[in-house]
Amino acid sequence: MDLNCRPDSEPSPKTRSMKAKTKCLISILMNVALMGLLDGILPEDSHWITVMDVVFGLIANIFILVWCYLDSEERNFTISTYLSIIIFLFWPVGLLYYLSKTRKGWPVLITLCLAALFGLIAGCVYDASFWLGSYLYDRFYF
């Protein structure tokens, strides 16, 4: 009976994929936290806020696209060039389409609920880091 618990054993491809997808989601949260912190620190009339929001938004879109590619490898689904462009430029539409193509039945609904929960967590992370940035700005007058 092999329980595959030896330290010299290779992790399964599914385990590696889950770890990579988790790192991708954590990277999105870190990106959102940094964006909120800088939005709180920079003055409201700064033109850098708009530039920074666009840059951080594009970085988040890249992480979403990478997550889709990692998930598609796990599910043996090929993402076309057009779908990649749609996911990158219009991620809410592209992600919904991708999820509907790779999951059938209840898993689509469960995944959408988890995605909504992740969005709620990301919003809370942004608000908390924005509050922290505003506090630091008021306290230390950057």
Secondary structure as the mmCIF struct_conf table of DSSP 4:
data_model
#
loop_
_struct_conf.conf_type_id
_struct_conf.id
_struct_conf.beg_label_comp_id
_struct_conf.beg_label_asym_id
_struct_conf.beg_label_seq_id
_struct_conf.end_label_comp_id
_struct_conf.end_label_asym_id
_struct_conf.end_label_seq_id
TURN_TY1_P TURN_TY1_P1 PRO A 7 ASP A 8
BEND BEND1 SER A 9 SER A 9
HELX_LH_PP_P HELX_LH_PP_P1 GLU A 10 SER A 12
HELX_RH_AL_P HELX_RH_AL_P1 PRO A 13 ILE A 41
BEND BEND2 LEU A 42 LEU A 42
TURN_TY1_P TURN_TY1_P2 GLU A 44 ASP A 45
TURN_TY1_P TURN_TY1_P3 HIS A 47 HIS A 47
HELX_RH_AL_P HELX_RH_AL_P2 TRP A 48 ARG A 75
TURN_TY1_P TURN_TY1_P4 ASN A 76 ASN A 76
HELX_LH_PP_P HELX_LH_PP_P2 THR A 78 SER A 80
HELX_RH_AL_P HELX_RH_AL_P3 THR A 81 LEU A 89
BEND BEND3 PHE A 90 PHE A 90
HELX_RH_AL_P HELX_RH_AL_P4 TRP A 91 THR A 102
BEND BEND4 GLY A 105 GLY A 105
HELX_RH_AL_P HELX_RH_AL_P5 TRP A 106 PHE A 140
#
